[in-house]
Amino acid sequence: MTASLRSLSAVLPPVFPIGLGCMGMSEFYGTSDDDQSLTTLTRALELGVTLFDTADTYGLGANEELLGRFIAAGGSERRARMVLATKFGIVRAPGAYERRIDNSPAYIRSACEASLKRLSVEQIDLYYCHRRDPAVPIEDVVGAMADLVRTGKVRAIGLSEVSAQTLRRAHAVHPVAALQSEYSLWTRDPEQELLPLCSELGVAFVAYSPLGRAFLTGALNMAHLEAQDFRAHNPRFQGDAGAANARLVAQLSTLAKKWNLTNAQLALAWLLNRQSHAIPIPGTRRPERLQENLTAATVRLDAEQMAQIEAVFALGAVQGARYPDAGRVGMETSV
Ligand SMILES: NC(=O)c1ccc[n+]([C@@H]2O[C@H](COP(=O)([O-])OP(=O)(O)OC[C@H]3O[C@@H](n4cnc5c(N)ncnc54)[C@H](OP(=O)(O)O)[C@@H]3O)[C@@H](O)[C@H]2O)c1
C-alpha cells in the first residue's frame, strides 16, 4: 500500500504512517492465538507496515517472544524491514494487573538484556520508558538509556505517558525520538501541551489506543467481554459513562457511513489528518482487519469533515476515566 512515510527520528528510517500495536496478541483484550498473530505480523509487513510496538510487560514477556519468533523465522532481511519498539519499567507478578514501576539504572540495563534475548535481536530500534518511577530523576533514567545507545543495544529512546515538563528535561539530556501517549477521538488531552511540545522539540508522537481499545469502532460487544479483559474493568466502558460514550460512537458511525468509511478508518484518518507528526499504532490480532485500518493512511478529510467529527467529540463530551485506579501508577498525564 502506498502512503507518504512519516519521520520517527533522525536516527531511524521513516516509517509507514500507521504502525502495528502488538499488545492484544498476548494480553488484555481476551483470548488470542499465536498462529493467527504470526499471520497478522506477516501480512502487516507485506502491506508496508514498518513500526511494530511491544513491551516487556505484555503477556509478561510472551509478546516480545512472539515477535522474536517472527523475526527469527524471517532472518536478517525481515529484521531489516522492521522498526522494532519495546518498553521497560512496569513490574507485575504473574497473573496480576497491579504493578510497581522500576526506573533504576540497574533495572533498565537488565530489562534491556532480557528484551533483546526475548526479541532475538542484537539491537532495539526504539526503547521506551513505559512508566515513570518518581524515585529516580528523569535525568538519571535518560542517562542510563543513553548508555544503551552508546553501547549499541538501542538505536533511539522514547518515553511514554510522561508530562510535558519531564519530556523537556529528558530531551535536554539526550534526544528523545518519540513520545508515546494515548491519543484518539475520545482522548484528546495531548492536544493541550504534549502535541505542540513534540512539534517544537522535533519529537515524534506515537498515538496508542487510537481506536479507543475498539470502542470507537462500534464493533465491541460489551456483553461478551471475557472476565480478564481490561475493558471489563475500565471506567469509560462501563455503566452510565459507557452508555454516554456509546451515543457518541453512534454519531461517529453515521458520519463514517455517509463518507463510505468504517469507524476504524474514520478514527485513524481523523488522527492522521489532524497531526502531521503523529503515528498511530492500532492493534489487531486479525489479518483481515489490517487492510481496512491501513487504508486510513490514504484518506483525506477536508476542514468541514474534521469539524463535524470534532463537534461529536467536543471537550467534555467523553465520560469516565481512561484507566482503573491500579493502572494509574507511574502515569504523569491526566487519566
Ligand atoms: N504506552 C502505553 O502505555 C500503551 C498502552 C496501551 C497500548 N499501547 C500500544 O498501543 C497499541 C494499540 O493500542 P490498543 O491495542 O490498546 O488499542 P486500539 O488500537 O485502540 O484498539 C485495539 C482493539 O481494536 C480492535 N480492532 C482493531 N481494528 C479493528 C477494526 N478495523 N474493526 C473493529 N475492531 C478493531 C482490536 O481487536 P482485534 O484484535 O480482535 O482485531 C482490539 O481489540 C497496543 O497494541 C500497544 O502496542 C501502549
The ligand as an ORCA input file, in Angstrom:
! r2SCAN-3c Opt
* xyz 0 1
  N       2.417      3.043     26.052
  C       1.380      2.537     26.662
  O       1.191      2.723     27.854
  C       0.391      1.714     25.874
  C      -0.884      1.394     26.430
  C      -1.768      0.652     25.648
  C      -1.421      0.255     24.358
  N      -0.180      0.556     23.852
  C       0.227      0.138     22.498
  O      -0.693      0.647     21.547
  C      -1.195     -0.401     20.724
  C      -2.603     -0.094     20.235
  O      -3.478      0.179     21.294
  P      -4.609     -0.838     21.771
  O      -4.370     -2.164     21.164
  O      -4.698     -0.673     23.234
  O      -5.965     -0.203     21.235
  P      -6.553      0.174     19.804
  O      -5.520      0.074     18.776
  O      -7.266      1.450     20.000
  O      -7.666     -0.949     19.621
  C      -7.356     -2.299     19.540
  C      -8.666     -3.056     19.580
  O      -9.448     -2.727     18.432
  C      -9.838     -3.895     17.726
  N      -9.778     -3.549     16.295
  C      -8.684     -3.254     15.562
  N      -9.034     -2.932     14.306
  C     -10.372     -3.030     14.244
  C     -11.314     -2.815     13.207
  N     -10.953     -2.425     11.990
  N     -12.632     -3.025     13.489
  C     -13.035     -3.407     14.727
  N     -12.191     -3.614     15.751
  C     -10.853     -3.419     15.509
  C      -8.858     -4.962     18.147
  O      -9.464     -6.231     18.152
  P      -8.853     -7.475     17.321
  O      -7.517     -7.745     17.879
  O      -9.842     -8.550     17.593
  O      -8.835     -7.018     15.899
  C      -8.508     -4.559     19.577
  O      -9.463     -5.082     20.476
  C      -1.076     -1.631     21.635
  O      -1.123     -2.830     20.878
  C       0.241     -1.377     22.319
  O       1.302     -1.772     21.468
  C       0.709      1.294     24.599
*
